[in-house]
Amino acid sequence: MTGTDLAEMEAILTAKSWGCLGLADGEGIYVLPVLPVAWPSRSPSSA
């Protein structure tokens, strides 16, 4: 994992906390299926 990946994940988590997955710039769309996989403990729908 590169520094860029970490920066993107941090930006993604920050965007998620604001209820926005970066859909405006079209880059956050791929995050939708990834979040529950990367952070299952934080995904209430996986419980």
PDB file of N, CA, C, O and CB in Angstrom:
ATOM      1  N   MET A   1       0.845  -1.202   0.000  1.00  0.00           N
ATOM      2  CA  MET A   1       0.000   0.000   0.000  1.00  0.00           C
ATOM      3  C   MET A   1       0.878   1.248   0.000  1.00  0.00           C
ATOM      4  O   MET A   1       1.776   1.389   0.830  1.00  0.00           O
ATOM      5  CB  MET A   1      -0.955   0.008   1.230  1.00  0.00           C
ATOM      6  N   THR A   2       0.613   2.131  -0.920  1.00  0.00           N
ATOM      7  CA  THR A   2       1.455   3.315  -1.052  1.00  0.00           C
ATOM      8  C   THR A   2       0.896   4.479  -0.243  1.00  0.00           C
ATOM      9  O   THR A   2      -0.226   4.414   0.258  1.00  0.00           O
ATOM     10  CB  THR A   2       1.588   3.712  -2.520  1.00  0.00           C
ATOM     11  N   GLY A   3       1.676   5.529  -0.121  1.00  0.00           N
ATOM     12  CA  GLY A   3       1.229   6.707   0.617  1.00  0.00           C
ATOM     13  C   GLY A   3      -0.003   7.320  -0.028  1.00  0.00           C
ATOM     14  O   GLY A   3      -0.866   7.878   0.649  1.00  0.00           O
ATOM     15  N   THR A   4      -0.070   7.206  -1.355  1.00  0.00           N
ATOM     16  CA  THR A   4      -1.224   7.754  -2.065  1.00  0.00           C
ATOM     17  C   THR A   4      -2.479   6.997  -1.681  1.00  0.00           C
ATOM     18  O   THR A   4      -3.536   7.594  -1.479  1.00  0.00           O
ATOM     19  CB  THR A   4      -1.010   7.698  -3.585  1.00  0.00           C
ATOM     20  N   ASP A   5      -2.359   5.665  -1.581  1.00  0.00           N
ATOM     21  CA  ASP A   5      -3.514   4.850  -1.194  1.00  0.00           C
ATOM     22  C   ASP A   5      -3.990   5.248   0.198  1.00  0.00           C
ATOM     23  O   ASP A   5      -5.189   5.382   0.440  1.00  0.00           O
ATOM     24  CB  ASP A   5      -3.162   3.341  -1.231  1.00  0.00           C
ATOM     25  N   LEU A   6      -3.042   5.435   1.106  1.00  0.00           N
ATOM     26  CA  LEU A   6      -3.402   5.824   2.469  1.00  0.00           C
ATOM     27  C   LEU A   6      -4.089   7.182   2.472  1.00  0.00           C
ATOM     28  O   LEU A   6      -5.070   7.390   3.186  1.00  0.00           O
ATOM     29  CB  LEU A   6      -2.156   5.856   3.372  1.00  0.00           C
ATOM     30  N   ALA A   7      -3.572   8.096   1.674  1.00  0.00           N
ATOM     31  CA  ALA A   7      -4.169   9.428   1.602  1.00  0.00           C
ATOM     32  C   ALA A   7      -5.587   9.345   1.052  1.00  0.00           C
ATOM     33  O   ALA A   7      -6.487  10.048   1.511  1.00  0.00           O
ATOM     34  CB  ALA A   7      -3.311  10.363   0.730  1.00  0.00           C
ATOM     35  N   GLU A   8      -5.773   8.467   0.052  1.00  0.00           N
ATOM     36  CA  GLU A   8      -7.107   8.322  -0.536  1.00  0.00           C
ATOM     37  C   GLU A   8      -8.060   7.714   0.486  1.00  0.00           C
ATOM     38  O   GLU A   8      -9.201   8.158   0.614  1.00  0.00           O
ATOM     39  CB  GLU A   8      -7.054   7.448  -1.815  1.00  0.00           C
ATOM     40  N   MET A   9      -7.597   6.698   1.216  1.00  0.00           N
ATOM     41  CA  MET A   9      -8.460   6.074   2.223  1.00  0.00           C
ATOM     42  C   MET A   9      -8.850   7.084   3.297  1.00  0.00           C
ATOM     43  O   MET A   9      -9.994   7.119   3.751  1.00  0.00           O
ATOM     44  CB  MET A   9      -7.755   4.863   2.864  1.00  0.00           C
ATOM     45  N   GLU A  10      -7.880   7.903   3.692  1.00  0.00           N
ATOM     46  CA  GLU A  10      -8.178   8.915   4.716  1.00  0.00           C
ATOM     47  C   GLU A  10      -9.226   9.898   4.182  1.00  0.00           C
ATOM     48  O   GLU A  10     -10.151  10.288   4.895  1.00  0.00           O
ATOM     49  CB  GLU A  10      -6.879   9.676   5.139  1.00  0.00           C
ATOM     50  N   ALA A  11      -9.063  10.285   2.925  1.00  0.00           N
ATOM     51  CA  ALA A  11     -10.020  11.206   2.308  1.00  0.00           C
ATOM     52  C   ALA A  11     -11.390  10.545   2.200  1.00  0.00           C
ATOM     53  O   ALA A  11     -12.422  11.190   2.387  1.00  0.00           O
ATOM     54  CB  ALA A  11      -9.526  11.654   0.910  1.00  0.00           C
ATOM     55  N   ILE A  12     -11.384   9.231   1.892  1.00  0.00           N
ATOM     56  CA  ILE A  12     -12.638   8.490   1.766  1.00  0.00           C
ATOM     57  C   ILE A  12     -13.348   8.417   3.107  1.00  0.00           C
ATOM     58  O   ILE A  12     -14.553   8.651   3.191  1.00  0.00           O
ATOM     59  CB  ILE A  12     -12.381   7.076   1.223  1.00  0.00           C
ATOM     60  N   LEU A  13     -12.600   8.091   4.158  1.00  0.00           N
ATOM     61  CA  LEU A  13     -13.209   7.995   5.482  1.00  0.00           C
ATOM     62  C   LEU A  13     -13.740   9.350   5.924  1.00  0.00           C
ATOM     63  O   LEU A  13     -14.806   9.442   6.532  1.00  0.00           O
ATOM     64  CB  LEU A  13     -12.198   7.459   6.507  1.00  0.00           C
ATOM     65  N   THR A  14     -12.987  10.403   5.615  1.00  0.00           N
ATOM     66  CA  THR A  14     -13.432  11.751   5.970  1.00  0.00           C
ATOM     67  C   THR A  14     -14.709  12.090   5.209  1.00  0.00           C
ATOM     68  O   THR A  14     -15.651  12.645   5.774  1.00  0.00           O
ATOM     69  CB  THR A  14     -12.327  12.795   5.668  1.00  0.00           C
ATOM     70  N   ALA A  15     -14.730  11.754   3.928  1.00  0.00           N
ATOM     71  CA  ALA A  15     -15.914  12.027   3.111  1.00  0.00           C
ATOM     72  C   ALA A  15     -17.098  11.221   3.628  1.00  0.00           C
ATOM     73  O   ALA A  15     -18.225  11.715   3.667  1.00  0.00           O
ATOM     74  CB  ALA A  15     -15.646  11.698   1.624  1.00  0.00           C
ATOM     75  N   LYS A  16     -16.837   9.970   4.026  1.00  0.00           N
ATOM     76  CA  LYS A  16     -17.916   9.116   4.517  1.00  0.00           C
ATOM     77  C   LYS A  16     -18.521   9.720   5.780  1.00  0.00           C
ATOM     78  O   LYS A  16     -19.737   9.681   5.970  1.00  0.00           O
ATOM     79  CB  LYS A  16     -17.399   7.683   4.795  1.00  0.00           C
ATOM     80  N   SER A  17     -17.681  10.273   6.634  1.00  0.00           N
ATOM     81  CA  SER A  17     -18.178  10.849   7.882  1.00  0.00           C
ATOM     82  C   SER A  17     -19.084  12.050   7.599  1.00  0.00           C
ATOM     83  O   SER A  17     -19.929  12.414   8.417  1.00  0.00           O
ATOM     84  CB  SER A  17     -17.002  11.268   8.788  1.00  0.00           C
ATOM     85  N   TRP A  18     -18.893  12.653   6.433  1.00  0.00           N
ATOM     86  CA  TRP A  18     -19.739  13.793   6.057  1.00  0.00           C
ATOM     87  C   TRP A  18     -20.923  13.333   5.208  1.00  0.00           C
ATOM     88  O   TRP A  18     -21.708  14.154   4.733  1.00  0.00           O
ATOM     89  CB  TRP A  18     -18.915  14.850   5.290  1.00  0.00           C
ATOM     90  N   GLY A  19     -21.047  12.011   5.019  1.00  0.00           N
ATOM     91  CA  GLY A  19     -22.158  11.488   4.223  1.00  0.00           C
ATOM     92  C   GLY A  19     -21.978  11.725   2.739  1.00  0.00           C
ATOM     93  O   GLY A  19     -22.952  11.786   1.990  1.00  0.00           O
ATOM     94  N   CYS A  20     -20.722  11.860   2.312  1.00  0.00           N
ATOM     95  CA  CYS A  20     -20.436  12.099   0.902  1.00  0.00           C
ATOM     96  C   CYS A  20     -19.281  11.214   0.483  1.00  0.00           C
ATOM     97  O   CYS A  20     -18.219  11.250   1.105  1.00  0.00           O
ATOM     98  CB  CYS A  20     -20.113  13.593   0.636  1.00  0.00           C
ATOM     99  N   LEU A  21     -19.466  10.419  -0.561  1.00  0.00           N
ATOM    100  CA  LEU A  21     -18.419   9.498  -0.990  1.00  0.00           C
ATOM    101  C   LEU A  21     -17.659  10.000  -2.216  1.00  0.00           C
ATOM    102  O   LEU A  21     -17.144   9.199  -2.996  1.00  0.00           O
ATOM    103  CB  LEU A  21     -19.019   8.146  -1.285  1.00  0.00           C
ATOM    104  N   GLY A  22     -17.586  11.310  -2.389  1.00  0.00           N
ATOM    105  CA  GLY A  22     -16.826  11.854  -3.512  1.00  0.00           C
ATOM    106  C   GLY A  22     -17.517  11.626  -4.849  1.00  0.00           C
ATOM    107  O   GLY A  22     -16.862  11.591  -5.891  1.00  0.00           O
ATOM    108  N   LEU A  23     -18.832  11.471  -4.823  1.00  0.00           N
ATOM    109  CA  LEU A  23     -19.557  11.218  -6.067  1.00  0.00           C
ATOM    110  C   LEU A  23     -19.487  12.420  -7.006  1.00  0.00           C
ATOM    111  O   LEU A  23     -19.642  12.270  -8.218  1.00  0.00           O
ATOM    112  CB  LEU A  23     -21.016  10.872  -5.767  1.00  0.00           C
ATOM    113  N   ALA A  24     -19.255  13.601  -6.457  1.00  0.00           N
ATOM    114  CA  ALA A  24     -19.216  14.806  -7.275  1.00  0.00           C
ATOM    115  C   ALA A  24     -18.084  14.730  -8.297  1.00  0.00           C
ATOM    116  O   ALA A  24     -18.267  15.102  -9.456  1.00  0.00           O
ATOM    117  CB  ALA A  24     -19.053  16.049  -6.391  1.00  0.00           C
ATOM    118  N   ASP A  25     -16.906  14.247  -7.866  1.00  0.00           N
ATOM    119  CA  ASP A  25     -15.782  14.175  -8.801  1.00  0.00           C
ATOM    120  C   ASP A  25     -15.744  12.825  -9.505  1.00  0.00           C
ATOM    121  O   ASP A  25     -14.871  12.585 -10.339  1.00  0.00           O
ATOM    122  CB  ASP A  25     -14.458  14.423  -8.067  1.00  0.00           C
ATOM    123  N   GLY A  26     -16.695  11.934  -9.172  1.00  0.00           N
ATOM    124  CA  GLY A  26     -16.799  10.661  -9.868  1.00  0.00           C
ATOM    125  C   GLY A  26     -15.771   9.636  -9.447  1.00  0.00           C
ATOM    126  O   GLY A  26     -15.719   8.547 -10.018  1.00  0.00           O
ATOM    127  N   GLU A  27     -14.937   9.964  -8.447  1.00  0.00           N
ATOM    128  CA  GLU A  27     -13.870   9.041  -8.062  1.00  0.00           C
ATOM    129  C   GLU A  27     -14.252   8.184  -6.862  1.00  0.00           C
ATOM    130  O   GLU A  27     -13.631   7.153  -6.606  1.00  0.00           O
ATOM    131  CB  GLU A  27     -12.604   9.813  -7.752  1.00  0.00           C
ATOM    132  N   GLY A  28     -15.284   8.616  -6.123  1.00  0.00           N
ATOM    133  CA  GLY A  28     -15.651   7.879  -4.925  1.00  0.00           C
ATOM    134  C   GLY A  28     -16.630   6.740  -5.169  1.00  0.00           C
ATOM    135  O   GLY A  28     -16.945   5.982  -4.252  1.00  0.00           O
ATOM    136  N   ILE A  29     -17.115   6.617  -6.405  1.00  0.00           N
ATOM    137  CA  ILE A  29     -18.128   5.605  -6.708  1.00  0.00           C
ATOM    138  C   ILE A  29     -17.627   4.201  -6.386  1.00  0.00           C
ATOM    139  O   ILE A  29     -18.372   3.377  -5.855  1.00  0.00           O
ATOM    140  CB  ILE A  29     -18.537   5.687  -8.180  1.00  0.00           C
ATOM    141  N   TYR A  30     -16.348   3.928  -6.712  1.00  0.00           N
ATOM    142  CA  TYR A  30     -15.802   2.590  -6.491  1.00  0.00           C
ATOM    143  C   TYR A  30     -15.710   2.247  -5.010  1.00  0.00           C
ATOM    144  O   TYR A  30     -15.508   1.087  -4.651  1.00  0.00           O
ATOM    145  CB  TYR A  30     -14.433   2.475  -7.129  1.00  0.00           C
ATOM    146  N   VAL A  31     -15.854   3.242  -4.158  1.00  0.00           N
ATOM    147  CA  VAL A  31     -15.745   3.026  -2.714  1.00  0.00           C
ATOM    148  C   VAL A  31     -16.974   2.305  -2.147  1.00  0.00           C
ATOM    149  O   VAL A  31     -16.876   1.589  -1.150  1.00  0.00           O
ATOM    150  CB  VAL A  31     -15.554   4.363  -2.000  1.00  0.00           C
ATOM    151  N   LEU A  32     -18.105   2.499  -2.778  1.00  0.00           N
ATOM    152  CA  LEU A  32     -19.356   1.939  -2.267  1.00  0.00           C
ATOM    153  C   LEU A  32     -19.271   0.452  -1.926  1.00  0.00           C
ATOM    154  O   LEU A  32     -19.630   0.081  -0.808  1.00  0.00           O
ATOM    155  CB  LEU A  32     -20.443   2.152  -3.272  1.00  0.00           C
ATOM    156  N   PRO A  33     -18.815  -0.421  -2.832  1.00  0.00           N
ATOM    157  CA  PRO A  33     -18.717  -1.838  -2.486  1.00  0.00           C
ATOM    158  C   PRO A  33     -17.498  -2.171  -1.639  1.00  0.00           C
ATOM    159  O   PRO A  33     -17.442  -3.243  -1.036  1.00  0.00           O
ATOM    160  CB  PRO A  33     -18.688  -2.661  -3.735  1.00  0.00           C
ATOM    161  N   VAL A  34     -16.533  -1.282  -1.584  1.00  0.00           N
ATOM    162  CA  VAL A  34     -15.289  -1.563  -0.868  1.00  0.00           C
ATOM    163  C   VAL A  34     -15.407  -1.318   0.639  1.00  0.00           C
ATOM    164  O   VAL A  34     -14.849  -2.077   1.432  1.00  0.00           O
ATOM    165  CB  VAL A  34     -14.171  -0.713  -1.435  1.00  0.00           C
ATOM    166  N   LEU A  35     -16.121  -0.273   1.039  1.00  0.00           N
ATOM    167  CA  LEU A  35     -16.205   0.080   2.457  1.00  0.00           C
ATOM    168  C   LEU A  35     -16.619  -1.070   3.375  1.00  0.00           C
ATOM    169  O   LEU A  35     -15.930  -1.329   4.362  1.00  0.00           O
ATOM    170  CB  LEU A  35     -17.169   1.200   2.625  1.00  0.00           C
ATOM    171  N   PRO A  36     -17.721  -1.771   3.084  1.00  0.00           N
ATOM    172  CA  PRO A  36     -18.119  -2.871   3.970  1.00  0.00           C
ATOM    173  C   PRO A  36     -17.103  -4.007   3.994  1.00  0.00           C
ATOM    174  O   PRO A  36     -17.058  -4.772   4.958  1.00  0.00           O
ATOM    175  CB  PRO A  36     -19.465  -3.413   3.545  1.00  0.00           C
ATOM    176  N   VAL A  37     -16.300  -4.128   2.965  1.00  0.00           N
ATOM    177  CA  VAL A  37     -15.290  -5.184   2.913  1.00  0.00           C
ATOM    178  C   VAL A  37     -14.051  -4.781   3.715  1.00  0.00           C
ATOM    179  O   VAL A  37     -13.460  -5.594   4.426  1.00  0.00           O
ATOM    180  CB  VAL A  37     -14.904  -5.493   1.451  1.00  0.00           C
ATOM    181  N   ALA A  38     -13.674  -3.513   3.583  1.00  0.00           N
ATOM    182  CA  ALA A  38     -12.470  -3.038   4.252  1.00  0.00           C
ATOM    183  C   ALA A  38     -12.697  -2.804   5.738  1.00  0.00           C
ATOM    184  O   ALA A  38     -11.804  -3.012   6.559  1.00  0.00           O
ATOM    185  CB  ALA A  38     -11.983  -1.763   3.601  1.00  0.00           C
ATOM    186  N   TRP A  39     -13.912  -2.367   6.068  1.00  0.00           N
ATOM    187  CA  TRP A  39     -14.203  -2.062   7.475  1.00  0.00           C
ATOM    188  C   TRP A  39     -15.508  -2.743   7.919  1.00  0.00           C
ATOM    189  O   TRP A  39     -16.491  -2.062   8.209  1.00  0.00           O
ATOM    190  CB  TRP A  39     -14.300  -0.525   7.687  1.00  0.00           C
ATOM    191  N   PRO A  40     -15.519  -4.075   7.971  1.00  0.00           N
ATOM    192  CA  PRO A  40     -16.756  -4.786   8.322  1.00  0.00           C
ATOM    193  C   PRO A  40     -17.253  -4.441   9.726  1.00  0.00           C
ATOM    194  O   PRO A  40     -18.459  -4.435   9.974  1.00  0.00           O
ATOM    195  CB  PRO A  40     -16.538  -6.285   8.218  1.00  0.00           C
ATOM    196  N   SER A  41     -16.337  -4.157  10.632  1.00  0.00           N
ATOM    197  CA  SER A  41     -16.731  -3.864  12.010  1.00  0.00           C
ATOM    198  C   SER A  41     -17.474  -2.528  12.096  1.00  0.00           C
ATOM    199  O   SER A  41     -18.182  -2.261  13.067  1.00  0.00           O
ATOM    200  CB  SER A  41     -15.495  -3.843  12.928  1.00  0.00           C
ATOM    201  N   ARG A  42     -17.302  -1.693  11.063  1.00  0.00           N
ATOM    202  CA  ARG A  42     -17.970  -0.391  11.077  1.00  0.00           C
ATOM    203  C   ARG A  42     -19.208  -0.387  10.184  1.00  0.00           C
ATOM    204  O   ARG A  42     -19.858   0.645  10.020  1.00  0.00           O
ATOM    205  CB  ARG A  42     -17.003   0.704  10.631  1.00  0.00           C
ATOM    206  N   SER A  43     -19.524  -1.525   9.619  1.00  0.00           N
ATOM    207  CA  SER A  43     -20.674  -1.605   8.728  1.00  0.00           C
ATOM    208  C   SER A  43     -21.852  -2.257   9.450  1.00  0.00           C
ATOM    209  O   SER A  43     -21.874  -3.478   9.601  1.00  0.00           O
ATOM    210  CB  SER A  43     -20.318  -2.393   7.449  1.00  0.00           C
ATOM    211  N   PRO A  44     -22.825  -1.473   9.896  1.00  0.00           N
ATOM    212  CA  PRO A  44     -23.963  -2.009  10.648  1.00  0.00           C
ATOM    213  C   PRO A  44     -24.778  -3.018   9.834  1.00  0.00           C
ATOM    214  O   PRO A  44     -25.432  -3.892  10.404  1.00  0.00           O
ATOM    215  CB  PRO A  44     -24.865  -0.872  11.100  1.00  0.00           C
ATOM    216  N   SER A  45     -24.740  -2.899   8.514  1.00  0.00           N
ATOM    217  CA  SER A  45     -25.527  -3.792   7.673  1.00  0.00           C
ATOM    218  C   SER A  45     -24.918  -5.193   7.647  1.00  0.00           C
ATOM    219  O   SER A  45     -25.586  -6.147   7.249  1.00  0.00           O
ATOM    220  CB  SER A  45     -25.630  -3.232   6.248  1.00  0.00           C
ATOM    221  N   SER A  46     -23.661  -5.328   8.067  1.00  0.00           N
ATOM    222  CA  SER A  46     -23.003  -6.638   8.059  1.00  0.00           C
ATOM    223  C   SER A  46     -23.272  -7.386   9.351  1.00  0.00           C
ATOM    224  O   SER A  46     -22.922  -8.560   9.467  1.00  0.00           O
ATOM    225  CB  SER A  46     -21.495  -6.484   7.848  1.00  0.00           C
ATOM    226  N   ALA A  47     -23.889  -6.727  10.326  1.00  0.00           N
ATOM    227  CA  ALA A  47     -24.145  -7.355  11.622  1.00  0.00           C
ATOM    228  C   ALA A  47     -25.308  -8.343  11.529  1.00  0.00           C
ATOM    229  O   ALA A  47     -25.668  -8.969  12.527  1.00  0.00           O
ATOM    230  CB  ALA A  47     -24.442  -6.284  12.687  1.00  0.00           C
TER     231      ALA A  47
END
